[in-house]
Amino acid sequence: MSDLVITAAHKRYGKTIALDAVSLTIAAGSRVAIVGPSGSGKTTLLRAIAGFETLDAGSIRLGEIALEDDKGPVPSHRRQIGYVVQEGALFPHMSVADNVRFGMIDPPSARGGKAAELLQRVGLPPDVGMRRPHELSGGQQQRVALARAMARSPKVMLLDEPFSALDTGLRDAIRDMVSSVLGEAGITTVLVTHDQKEALSFADRVAVMQDGRLVQAGTPEEVYLKPVNAQTARFLGDAIILNAMVQDGTAHTLLGPVRATGPSGPRTIMLRPEQVRITPATGEGQGSRGRIVARSYEGPTWRTVVEHLPDATDEMVLETASLFTISVPGPASLPAGTVVAIAVVGEAHSFPARS
Ligand SMILES: Nc1ncnc2c1ncn2[C@@H]1O[C@H](COP(=O)(O)OP(=O)(O)OP(=O)(O)O)[C@@H](O)[C@H]1O
């Protein structure tokens, strides 16, 4: 099978190290999302896979074929790799059908039929082929860009923020369409996105980059629930980060004892907001308590900021912040000022202290 294997990839621009010993294996037919802060090297990695950038060191292989190693790179047009970017980058002076036919390696007599078939596969009506790209909506243009990228029957499809210019509803629809078209064709897909929900829902595996390094790769559940450090935790969604003393699988925290991963000792723990439940406090002796200091309406949920209320007997002095934010399902919500009992469900993930 044609796994895409990146080994010890290095790329430097002047003093900036864009890729620092990046190694990643992407199984044939699978979907990987690459996420990370701005400037962490995501696009550089994609462009190196596509052959638009040359590595300073390291190798990229597609199955048995070395796309790039110490003998040099295979030119991008011979890599069997498709590339779709944010704005689609269609040729404005060509019709939609000519855009899709561009670069096809099929016999000329077959190209028209294949272009029509590809446009149909991405959900566009046949008459669209006659139009120019500027006569299409943003979502239609992204469909054409995908059809054009598929016209060379690639083994790998690289998607660089292809949905980010689209409105929310359209974005979900186009993403689902891309997902099913690429899935049916068994094409290995690498998606770069700034949207963590998109990464978690689209991909089989999520690769997290920071400062040119690949800091974690795992299933969406692994990277969301067991991130390698607090920065990754925050990058993948809202996180409550607390100091803790872990003893035999129990973290003693500001919010009371919580089951936790990791060794005993002083640790930093992470909870996802959905692990914290609040109910109106009915009296003393209910464990951890807090007061709602603010809330804002988000449609299905209320974003609710809770301030922990220290207990006179509280020995937990490790804490640095006592405010945390959670999403409370609507429609009813507790107003600011309500004193609440705080309960934690599930297990906390722990990192070395102050990671
Ligand atoms: N052609 C270039 N010349 C000089 N520096 C570059 C070039 N391309 C990228 N860089 C630098 O390399 C680093 C990685 O850039 P890259 O575009 O890969 O990051 P990214 O994670 O894709 O960022 P973003 O999310 O903002 O698109 C950045 O510091 C960037 O400024």
The ligand as a Gaussian input file, in Angstrom:
#p B3LYP/6-31G(d) Opt

LIG

0 1
 N        8.836000      31.481000       1.715000
 C        9.142000      31.787000       2.964000
 N       10.163000      32.623000       3.253000
 C       10.495000      32.912000       4.536000
 N        9.865000      32.417000       5.612000
 C        8.835000      31.588000       5.386000
 C        8.407000      31.231000       4.065000
 N        7.354000      30.367000       4.170000
 C        7.140000      30.208000       5.486000
 N        8.013000      30.920000       6.225000
 C        8.095000      30.977000       7.688000
 O        8.146000      29.649000       8.155000
 C        7.331000      29.493000       9.333000
 C        6.270000      28.431000       9.077000
 O        5.349000      28.965000       8.130000
 P        4.048000      28.162000       7.645000
 O        3.387000      28.975000       6.590000
 O        4.444000      26.774000       7.299000
 O        3.203000      28.134000       8.995000
 P        1.664000      27.733000       9.183000
 O        1.616000      26.867000      10.395000
 O        1.108000      27.170000       7.927000
 O        1.062000      29.161000       9.495000
 P       -0.429000      29.741000       9.210000
 O       -1.331000      28.934000      10.087000
 O       -0.334000      31.170000       9.628000
 O       -0.700000      29.567000       7.739000
 C        6.777000      30.866000       9.648000
 O        7.620000      31.484000      10.598000
 C        6.852000      31.587000       8.308000
 O        6.987000      32.987000       8.502000

